[in-house]
Amino acid sequence: MAVFIEFAIIFGLLGLVYWAISRKPDRSDEDKRSTGDKRNPD
């Protein structure tokens, strides 16, 4: 059981880090676009 919990924690952390890294570039692009879109109509 302890091994199962350890695997779950390790895989969870790896997934979180991978998701954050893969999402960061997309998010910065979206932020730049959304701020530009918001500034133009305003």
Secondary structure in CASP SS format (residue, H / E / C, confidence):
PFRMAT SS
TARGET T0000
AUTHOR 0000-0000-0000
METHOD secondary structure of the structure
MODEL  1
M C 1.00
A H 1.00
V H 1.00
F H 1.00
I H 1.00
E H 1.00
F H 1.00
A H 1.00
I H 1.00
I H 1.00
F H 1.00
G H 1.00
L H 1.00
L H 1.00
G H 1.00
L H 1.00
V H 1.00
Y H 1.00
W H 1.00
A H 1.00
I H 1.00
S H 1.00
R H 1.00
K H 1.00
P H 1.00
D H 1.00
R H 1.00
S H 1.00
D H 1.00
E H 1.00
D H 1.00
K H 1.00
R H 1.00
S H 1.00
T H 1.00
G H 1.00
D H 1.00
K H 1.00
R H 1.00
N C 1.00
P C 1.00
D C 1.00
END
